[in-house]
């Protein structure tokens, strides 16, 4: 019986390495996405229009190679970008419907 030991380090997570391609504003947006903020709350926090946030979110998704904001948020959390969780009262301000 032969047991091999890999000598190469594990391949880095491509999504995490893609974080270096984000500009400053995209990193700020990703941090807020990771905290669970919606576009409206991100816009209010950054003092920009909601359409500007949508533009930055699209850039983040493209650069990270993901198609959903939740995937980007997970990458942000894994990278340690999350600052604080969003409270339920903030989620309600973003038009989140709560079904009974």
N, C-alpha and C positions, 0 to 999 in steps of 0.2 A: 504494500500500500504506500502510495506517495501522497504527501500533503504539500500543496504549494502555498506560498505566502506571497500575496501581491506586494510588489515593491513600489509601484506607482501610487501616489496619493489618490484618494477618491476624486472623481471629476467634480469641479465646483458646480453648484446649482446655477444653471444658466440664467434663471430669472433673477437670482440674487446678484450675480455679476452684472446684469443689465442695469442695476440701480446706478452704476457709475455713469450711465449715459443720460440720466435725468438731469435737467437743469434745476436751478434753485427753486423756482416756483413749482415745478412738477414734483419735487421732493416734498414741498410743503403740502401740496394737494394730496399726495400719497399718504403722508402722515395723518392728515385729517380723514382720508378714506379709511385708513387702518383703525382710526378711532370710532368708525361707524357713522361719520357725518354724511349727510346727503348734500347734493349740489347747492341747495339754497343755504344751508348752514355754513358750508365752506365759503360761499360767496360773501355772506355776512361777516364771517371771521376774517377773511382776507381783504374786505372792502372793495370787491370787484363785482361785476355783473355775473349773473348766473350763467350767461352764455359764454363768458370767459372761462368759467370753471369747466363747463362742458368741453371746451377746446382743450384745456389742460388735461382733463381726464382722458380724452381721446389720445393725446400724446403719450400719457403714461401707459395706457393699455397697449399701444403700438410698440413702444420701446421695450416693454416687459414681455411682449409676445403673448399676451392673454386677450381674451375676448370679453370678459366680464369684470366689473369693478370689484366683485367679491374676491376674485382670484388675485387681483392687484392688492386688495386689502390684506389677504393672507400673506403675500410676499412682504408687504410693509411690516406686518406684525412679526414675521420671522426675522426680519432685518433689525428689529428693535426700534422701529420708528414710531410706534404707538405711544402717545403721551398719556391720554386718559380716556376711559370709555365714555360713550355718549349716554346721557340719561334718557329715560323713556320720554320725558317731557320735551326734550329737544327733538326726538324722533317724530313726535306728533306734529311739530311745527313744519315738518317737511312734507306733509301731505300723505303720510303713511296711514293707510286705512286699517282700522282695527275691526275685525269681524267678530261678531258675537258667537 
